[in-house]
Amino acid sequence: SKLFVDEIVHASSQGSGTVTLGGSGESVNVPSGATLNISGTPGTGIRMKPFFKVFKSANTNLSNATATLVTHNGVFYNADAVYGTSTGKFTVPSGEGGYYFLNALTRITGSSGNTFNYATNRFYLNGSSAEYLQHSYTTSGGNFNNDQLPLSTVMQLSAGDEVQVYITLSVSSGTPILVGSGAGTSGGSTTRFEGFKLIGI
């Protein structure tokens, strides 16, 4: 049967109380062609959660031309404690499989007289390289010894999947360096990792 109404409000009609659609175990369908408009504050069930944003707080020397785990030890947000600041892992919680937007911005530099050959910024999924960005450098017009590598993607992940960020920097001489900074410092965090679950897909 169909119920034809213009508005459903709580019995109190005083702007308080909870209106429930459907019972436990049931589904509420919005058919094709209909639009669900939400002008108020979304509830926890439809927020893009879990979400996190973390950063690296200090510089670290790297081994030349070697993939190195970036352990982001500072936290802006870490809803449901999904990111491990000691392991460098974002872990998908139980029941939260789906599509995730992930972004890693990683800054690199070198010691005095250092010249870059190439650099890669990678997402590792469960211990294996899954997505990456590579920059190759030339000394034409001057030496490169400072850069920031952005890497963004959408991944389909299952509960228990683990995502980490790895950086590789090859230099012709000197020491390759992963750059970190404190939260809120001038210019913001230079090396960070963030992500959230997408809804509606």
Solvent accessible surface area in square Angstrom, and as a share of the most:
residue,aa,sasa,rsa
1,S,169,1.09
2,K,165,0.70
3,L,142,0.71
4,F,173,0.72
5,V,82,0.47
6,D,157,0.81
7,E,135,0.60
8,I,97,0.49
9,V,85,0.49
10,H,68,0.30
11,A,105,0.81
12,S,48,0.31
13,S,77,0.50
14,Q,143,0.64
15,G,87,0.84
16,S,69,0.44
17,G,58,0.56
18,T,110,0.64
19,V,70,0.41
20,T,107,0.62
21,L,116,0.58
22,G,41,0.40
23,G,41,0.40
24,S,124,0.80
25,G,87,0.84
26,E,119,0.53
27,S,94,0.61
28,V,91,0.52
29,N,126,0.65
30,V,79,0.45
31,P,92,0.58
32,S,121,0.78
33,G,84,0.81
34,A,54,0.42
35,T,106,0.62
36,L,124,0.62
37,N,126,0.65
38,I,91,0.46
39,S,123,0.79
40,G,54,0.52
41,T,118,0.69
42,P,57,0.36
43,G,43,0.41
44,T,95,0.55
45,G,75,0.72
46,I,78,0.39
47,R,113,0.41
48,M,92,0.41
49,K,67,0.28
50,P,2,0.01
51,F,77,0.32
52,F,4,0.02
53,K,49,0.21
54,V,0,0.00
55,F,16,0.07
56,K,25,0.10
57,S,42,0.27
58,A,57,0.44
59,N,90,0.46
60,T,54,0.32
61,N,106,0.54
62,L,13,0.06
63,S,71,0.46
64,N,78,0.40
65,A,49,0.38
66,T,64,0.37
67,A,46,0.36
68,T,39,0.23
69,L,55,0.27
70,V,0,0.00
71,T,38,0.22
72,H,0,0.00
73,N,78,0.40
74,G,11,0.10
75,V,70,0.40
76,F,72,0.30
77,Y,117,0.44
78,N,40,0.21
79,A,21,0.16
80,D,92,0.48
81,A,83,0.64
82,V,9,0.05
83,Y,8,0.03
84,G,26,0.25
85,T,51,0.30
86,S,101,0.65
87,T,66,0.38
88,G,0,0.00
89,K,64,0.27
90,F,1,0.00
91,T,49,0.28
92,V,2,0.01
93,P,38,0.24
94,S,107,0.69
95,G,71,0.69
96,E,53,0.24
97,G,35,0.34
98,G,20,0.20
99,Y,83,0.31
100,Y,0,0.00
101,F,63,0.26
102,L,0,0.00
103,N,25,0.13
104,A,0,0.00
105,L,31,0.15
106,T,0,0.00
107,R,74,0.27
108,I,0,0.00
109,T,28,0.16
110,G,14,0.14
111,S,38,0.25
112,S,116,0.75
113,G,61,0.59
114,N,1,0.01
115,T,14,0.08
116,F,3,0.01
117,N,63,0.32
118,Y,76,0.29
119,A,0,0.00
120,T,4,0.02
121,N,0,0.00
122,R,55,0.20
123,F,0,0.00
124,Y,37,0.14
125,L,50,0.25
126,N,86,0.44
127,G,54,0.52
128,S,71,0.46
129,S,55,0.36
130,A,50,0.38
131,E,66,0.29
132,Y,123,0.47
133,L,51,0.25
134,Q,91,0.40
135,H,61,0.27
136,S,89,0.58
137,Y,32,0.12
138,T,82,0.48
139,T,79,0.46
140,S,90,0.58
141,G,94,0.90
142,G,40,0.38
143,N,98,0.50
144,F,90,0.38
145,N,65,0.33
146,N,71,0.37
147,D,36,0.19
148,Q,67,0.30
149,L,0,0.00
150,P,72,0.45
151,L,15,0.07
152,S,64,0.41
153,T,22,0.13
154,V,78,0.45
155,M,14,0.06
156,Q,131,0.58
157,L,4,0.02
158,S,67,0.43
159,A,55,0.42
160,G,48,0.46
161,D,24,0.13
162,E,53,0.24
163,V,0,0.00
164,Q,18,0.08
165,V,0,0.00
166,Y,44,0.17
167,I,0,0.00
168,T,12,0.07
169,L,0,0.00
170,S,8,0.05
171,V,8,0.04
172,S,73,0.47
173,S,58,0.38
174,G,50,0.48
175,T,49,0.28
176,P,4,0.03
177,I,29,0.15
178,L,3,0.01
179,V,15,0.08
180,G,11,0.10
181,S,20,0.13
182,G,27,0.26
183,A,51,0.40
184,G,76,0.73
185,T,64,0.37
186,S,120,0.77
187,G,83,0.80
188,G,28,0.27
189,S,8,0.05
190,T,19,0.11
191,T,0,0.00
192,R,60,0.22
193,F,0,0.00
194,E,39,0.18
195,G,2,0.02
196,F,64,0.27
197,K,34,0.15
198,L,43,0.21
199,I,85,0.43
200,G,85,0.82
201,I,136,0.69
